Amino acid sequence: MARIVVVGSLNMDMIMRAERMPMKGETLTGGTFSTAEGGKGGNQAVACSRMGAKVTMMGKVGQDQFGDLLLDSLLREGIEARVLRSSIHTGVAQITVFQDDNAIIVAPGANRDLHPEDLDLGCFTGADGAIFQMEIPIETVEAGLKGAKERGCTTFLNPSPIRPIGEEALSNCDYMVLNHVELRQLTGEDQPDAGIRKLLALGVRGVVLTMGSKGASFAYQERLGTMGAPKINVVDSTGAGDAFMGAFAVMICEGSPMEEAVKAGIAAGSLACLREGAQPSMPYREQVFRSMASM
């Protein structure tokens, strides 16, 4: 069983379904409303746990009801919660789902209050992998990557939402999973191949470029590849990228080759699109492997 530490955001998602996005000044009626546990960190922790990993989650929530609900959810998933409380409100995401797309506004709240000194670096000792995203302060991501790498972890970074990050931090990143927009903004390169080569030159061992319904391409050492995604009827794409990251990281930490890990990520991301909500849609290991067998 892989042991993985996830450092990142915890949000309560407020989800509104609509036929389309409203125009400026327009009020639409007829939508449906629901809530679900979310945040890229929390989503990826649940994704890893459901893939069979032993997971520790580091993050921060407010001293409020949403914080209570998020902590209870992590515990129900069997995740060790090294989650601190903040005087700032728990992070909230307003998600509008329309057709097979979504629009999201995030109020980070307590996630912005997770500082480098809040990290329990001892959790990285003995862990197989450590996963980071960018919904928390960038200095915390950089400190976490350095601390995890120094303690022998395989490190993973999902640079979303994209922000400038130091080259030293990138050199502490073993695997990076990102989309075309994030790759261009991070590297300044318009051509994906050039952007990927730039990341590899900085010390990243493996890069996965996710392409939604088209699957993913990847580069690892001297190997390059592209893999398609299964055809599905999308219900809600929220959390699909987090499902990909969780499945991919678990497979890498279990010793699977890059191609197999990418295949698992695509299968998990596709399955996550078949249910509403972020964390509720994270698939279980047996579902992912069943989907992989049919790809």
Secondary structure, 3 states (H helix, E strand, C coil): CCEEEEECCCEEEEEEEECCCCCCCCCCCCCEEEEEEECHHHHHHHHHHHCCCEEEEEEEEECCHHHHHHHHHHHHCCCEEEEEEECCCCEEEEEEEECCEEEEEEECHHHHHCCHHHCCHHHHCCCCEEEEECCCCHHHHHHHHHHHHHCCCEEEEECCCCCCCCHHHHHCCCEEEEEHHHHHHHHCCCCHHHHHHHHHHCCCCEEEEECHHHCEEEEECCEEEEECCCCCCCCCCCCHHHHHHHHHHHHHHCCCCHHHHHHHHHHHHHHHCCCCCCHHHCCCHHHHHHHHHCC
